[in-house]
Amino acid sequence: MAIYEVDGLPEAPLAAAAQFHARHVPLIELLAMASDESLTIVFAAAEHTHRGWRLAAVQMLARSLAPKRLNAVSGNSGKAIIAATEYLARAPGLTGQLISLDDEGAGAVIASRS
């Protein structure tokens, strides 16, 4: 599974969405086309106000890159991100999803294999 980490987005949702589409979408498309693997986009955790544009972007990218699978996770915990990408690699029916990860330790949202 290929992983693309999004960095350097502004805090304001509209500005973040604009920068994501201008700067990151072309790179994501190139990465997806250069690989036979599915792709996971990793966003840093953000306020709930970012969820709408992120989900819409992931869904549009997944549709345009089909039959390749594309999903995204949102969080700051490296351990949670690894567990989520392992889960997505074993879930061939999932595409176009944005999974918010539990960085605060409220409980196991996605457990990794031990």
Rosetta silent file (secondary structure, phi, psi, omega in degrees, C-alpha in Angstrom):
SEQUENCE: MAIYEVDGLPEAPLAAAAQFHARHVPLIELLAMASDESLTIVFAAAEHTHRGWRLAAVQMLARSLAPKRLNAVSGNSGKAIIAATEYLARAPGLTGQLISLDDEGAGAVIASRS
SCORE:     score description
SCORE:     0.000 S_00000001
   1 L     0.000  128.636  176.159    0.000    0.000    0.000 S_00000001
   2 E   -83.433  145.735 -178.840    1.362    3.409   -0.972 S_00000001
   3 E  -125.474  132.816  176.004    1.085    6.218    1.573 S_00000001
   4 E  -120.307  118.083 -179.976    0.918    9.947    0.864 S_00000001
   5 E   -96.101  125.029  178.897    1.340   12.276    3.837 S_00000001
   6 L   -89.187  129.982  178.704   -0.261   15.697    3.551 S_00000001
   7 L  -136.875  164.139  172.240    1.634   18.456    5.310 S_00000001
   8 L    70.741   24.225  178.486    1.710   22.209    5.606 S_00000001
   9 L   -83.037  146.075  176.330   -1.999   22.973    5.230 S_00000001
  10 L   -65.228  161.778  179.324   -3.395   26.203    6.704 S_00000001
  11 L   -73.378  -32.700 -178.884   -5.692   26.041    9.744 S_00000001
  12 L   -71.550  128.518 -175.543   -8.660   27.669    7.993 S_00000001
  13 H   -55.722  -44.965 -177.478  -10.758   24.979    6.233 S_00000001
  14 H   -65.510  -43.185  178.000  -11.326   26.882    2.978 S_00000001
  15 H   -65.593  -39.269  178.882   -7.661   27.809    2.641 S_00000001
  16 H   -63.837  -43.306  179.360   -6.629   24.253    3.513 S_00000001
  17 H   -62.470  -44.540 -179.480   -8.958   22.810    0.877 S_00000001
  18 H   -61.552  -44.422 -179.562   -7.670   25.206   -1.787 S_00000001
  19 H   -68.717  -37.692  177.587   -4.046   24.393   -1.005 S_00000001
  20 H   -60.154  -48.155 -178.347   -4.739   20.644   -0.908 S_00000001
  21 H   -66.400  -38.407 -178.220   -6.335   20.722   -4.352 S_00000001
  22 H   -75.866  -41.187 -171.599   -3.640   22.949   -5.850 S_00000001
  23 H   -98.753  -40.527 -170.999   -0.553   21.378   -4.285 S_00000001
  24 H   -96.133  -37.193 -176.972   -1.343   17.821   -3.240 S_00000001
  25 H   -56.914  -45.559  178.766   -3.965   16.447   -5.657 S_00000001
  26 H   -60.733  -36.863  178.957   -1.612   16.481   -8.688 S_00000001
  27 H   -69.896  -39.123  177.368    1.056   14.638   -6.664 S_00000001
  28 H   -63.204  -43.691  179.314   -1.468   12.107   -5.372 S_00000001
  29 H   -62.515  -41.782  177.777   -2.677   11.429   -8.917 S_00000001
  30 H   -63.804  -44.195  178.992    0.906   10.918  -10.124 S_00000001
  31 H   -61.541  -43.876 -179.235    1.692    8.578   -7.234 S_00000001
  32 H   -64.698  -40.116 -178.594   -1.463    6.562   -7.835 S_00000001
  33 H   -72.838  -26.030 -178.512   -0.805    6.228  -11.552 S_00000001
  34 H   -84.362   -7.339 -175.227    2.825    5.196  -10.983 S_00000001
  35 L  -126.070  150.458  174.665    1.907    2.375   -8.613 S_00000001
  36 L   -90.606   -5.915 -176.547   -0.195   -0.757   -8.813 S_00000001
  37 L   -83.292  163.318  170.090   -0.910   -0.537   -5.089 S_00000001
  38 L   -73.276  166.567 -173.668   -3.836    1.032   -3.316 S_00000001
  39 E  -129.603  136.958  173.679   -3.145    4.438   -1.786 S_00000001
  40 E  -119.201  127.651  174.880   -3.762    5.894    1.651 S_00000001
  41 E   -93.104  134.782  178.891   -3.656    9.638    2.228 S_00000001
  42 E  -112.904  115.441  174.119   -2.615   10.689    5.739 S_00000001
  43 E  -100.942  148.393  169.859   -3.962   13.984    7.061 S_00000001
  44 L   -70.148  153.747  176.177   -2.973   15.497   10.398 S_00000001
  45 L   -58.529  145.454  179.720   -5.791   15.676   12.915 S_00000001
  46 L  -149.660  169.370  176.903   -7.875   18.827   12.496 S_00000001
  47 L   -59.860  159.812 -179.752  -11.089   20.407   13.743 S_00000001
  48 H   -58.621  -19.991 -178.863  -14.381   18.898   12.570 S_00000001
  49 H   -67.690  -12.229  178.647  -14.700   21.804   10.128 S_00000001
  50 H   -92.236  -14.839 -172.944  -12.169   20.065    7.841 S_00000001
  51 H   -60.585  -43.011 -176.386  -14.054   16.773    7.574 S_00000001
  52 H   -60.502  -51.247 -177.695  -16.423   17.830    4.773 S_00000001
  53 H   -69.608  -34.564  179.230  -13.843   19.011    2.274 S_00000001
  54 H   -64.953  -47.206 -179.811  -11.483   16.144    3.095 S_00000001
  55 H   -62.051  -44.197  179.037  -14.150   13.493    2.585 S_00000001
  56 H   -60.591  -42.345  179.798  -15.327   15.084   -0.670 S_00000001
  57 H   -64.859  -44.077  179.798  -11.750   15.221   -1.990 S_00000001
  58 H   -63.790  -43.085  179.727  -11.062   11.597   -1.057 S_00000001
  59 H   -63.543  -42.984  179.690  -14.317   10.430   -2.650 S_00000001
  60 H   -65.512  -42.325  178.025  -13.624   12.338   -5.885 S_00000001
  61 H   -63.608  -42.715  179.524  -10.053   11.029   -6.067 S_00000001
  62 H   -60.421  -41.565  179.006  -11.217    7.462   -5.424 S_00000001
  63 H   -65.385  -43.827 -175.583  -13.747    7.722   -8.248 S_00000001
  64 H   -72.454  -23.835 -178.035  -11.264    9.202  -10.704 S_00000001
  65 H  -100.234   -0.309  179.464   -8.556    6.628   -9.888 S_00000001
  66 L   -55.727  142.065   16.514  -10.780    3.532   -9.878 S_00000001
  67 L   -88.571    1.386  175.207  -10.233    0.603  -10.011 S_00000001
  68 L   -65.399  147.604  178.907   -7.333    1.470   -7.706 S_00000001
  69 L   -92.558  138.484  177.248   -8.417    1.924   -4.108 S_00000001
  70 E  -136.962  126.849  176.810   -7.841    5.226   -2.352 S_00000001
  71 E  -135.504  172.808  177.705   -8.683    5.983    1.289 S_00000001
  72 E  -140.943  153.231  172.608   -7.545    8.502    3.882 S_00000001
  73 E  -126.684  155.084  179.630   -6.911    8.632    7.591 S_00000001
  74 E  -131.336  120.393  179.556   -6.779   11.633    9.883 S_00000001
  75 L   172.799  172.042 -179.377   -4.730   11.632   13.063 S_00000001
  76 L  -116.520   -6.033 -178.032   -1.430   12.414   14.734 S_00000001
  77 L   -88.955  116.357  178.428   -0.568    9.076   16.330 S_00000001
  78 H   -57.109  -39.066  179.910    1.965    7.116   14.314 S_00000001
  79 H   -63.283  -43.191  179.311    0.793    3.909   15.978 S_00000001
  80 H   -67.732  -37.938  179.560   -2.839    4.564   15.003 S_00000001
  81 H   -65.047  -43.260  177.928   -1.860    5.472   11.434 S_00000001
  82 H   -61.786  -45.993  179.398    0.111    2.230   11.045 S_00000001
  83 H   -60.653  -41.971 -178.863   -2.798    0.195   12.439 S_00000001
  84 H   -67.682  -41.934  179.453   -5.251    1.915   10.097 S_00000001
  85 H   -66.848  -35.290  174.901   -3.108    1.423    6.992 S_00000001
  86 H   -64.280  -42.230  177.634   -2.679   -2.261    7.892 S_00000001
  87 H   -61.051  -47.337 -178.397   -6.456   -2.550    8.272 S_00000001
  88 H   -62.962  -34.857  178.407   -7.077   -0.838    4.925 S_00000001
  89 H   -64.805  -28.234 -179.914   -4.600   -3.166    3.203 S_00000001
  90 L   -94.702    5.598 -176.507   -6.700   -6.124    4.414 S_00000001
  91 L  -121.026   76.809 -173.683  -10.024   -4.546    3.413 S_00000001
  92 L   -65.576  -12.165  179.783  -10.212   -4.758   -0.386 S_00000001
  93 L   -88.675   -7.869 -177.434  -13.813   -3.552   -0.481 S_00000001
  94 L   -91.965  129.993  172.105  -13.073   -0.152    1.062 S_00000001
  95 L  -156.529  150.340  179.290  -12.410    2.855   -1.112 S_00000001
  96 L    74.003   23.079 -176.869  -13.249    6.551   -0.896 S_00000001
  97 L  -106.085  148.992  172.522  -13.299    6.528    2.927 S_00000001
  98 E  -119.276  114.717 -177.285  -11.921    9.023    5.451 S_00000001
  99 E  -107.018  119.868  176.100  -11.222    7.401    8.815 S_00000001
 100 E   -85.086  126.653 -175.764  -10.689    9.645   11.828 S_00000001
 101 L   -95.565  154.795 -178.919   -8.254    8.027   14.223 S_00000001
 102 L   -88.789  101.701  179.293   -8.291    8.090   18.007 S_00000001
 103 L   -93.429  -11.605 -173.537   -5.228   10.059   19.122 S_00000001
 104 L   -98.075   -0.652  176.871   -6.459   10.736   22.644 S_00000001
 105 L    78.090   29.310 -179.852   -6.629    7.158   23.901 S_00000001
 106 L   -73.139  -14.694  179.855  -10.391    6.913   24.316 S_00000001
 107 L   152.735  168.773 -179.350  -10.231    3.277   23.292 S_00000001
 108 L   -74.657  112.020  177.722   -9.167    0.973   20.499 S_00000001
 109 L   -87.987  -49.945  175.165  -10.825    2.235   17.336 S_00000001
 110 L  -130.768  115.461 -178.331   -8.819    0.099   14.940 S_00000001
 111 L   -88.525  140.797  176.304   -6.655   -2.547   16.528 S_00000001
 112 L   -86.363  158.994  176.670   -3.431   -3.676   14.917 S_00000001
 113 L   -73.720  136.721  178.603   -2.537   -7.329   14.602 S_00000001
 114 L   -99.099    0.000    0.000   -0.258   -8.507   17.371 S_00000001
